[in-house]
Amino acid sequence: MKTVLKLEEAALFIFGIFLFNRLSYEWWWFLVLILAPDLSMIGYALGNKTGAFLYNLFHHKGIALLIYGLGCYFSIESIQLAGIILFSHSAMDRIFGYGLKYEKGFKYTHLGEIGK
């Protein structure tokens, strides 16, 4: 089952690249921004509860799609870009086993414990 889930996330990551390709940004923007959502890990400096909340906020695909949809609705390409980056980054993280976080610590995710 893990392989099927990773393949699904890989397909979603490729879909994110497809959506990015429809924007007028140069490719280097994707490469520079793809790791930006991980800045949300700084929240762990304020404790596990705050860290998990901020991490999950920036790694939730529903929020990413909402932001992308708002960018499409209002025809604001930079908002579309933000949604695509959040979506693609979340898919990439899940390929590597990094899921949404539980409040008891960074390594506890909805995909299982990181490092086991």
Secondary structure, DSSP 8 states (H G I E B T S, - for coil): -HHHHHHHHHHHHHHHHHHHHTSSS-HHHHHHHTTGGGGGGGGGGG-HHHHHHHHHHHT-HHHHHHHHHHHHHTT-HHHHHHHHHHHHHHHHHHHTT---B-TT-TTEETTEETT-
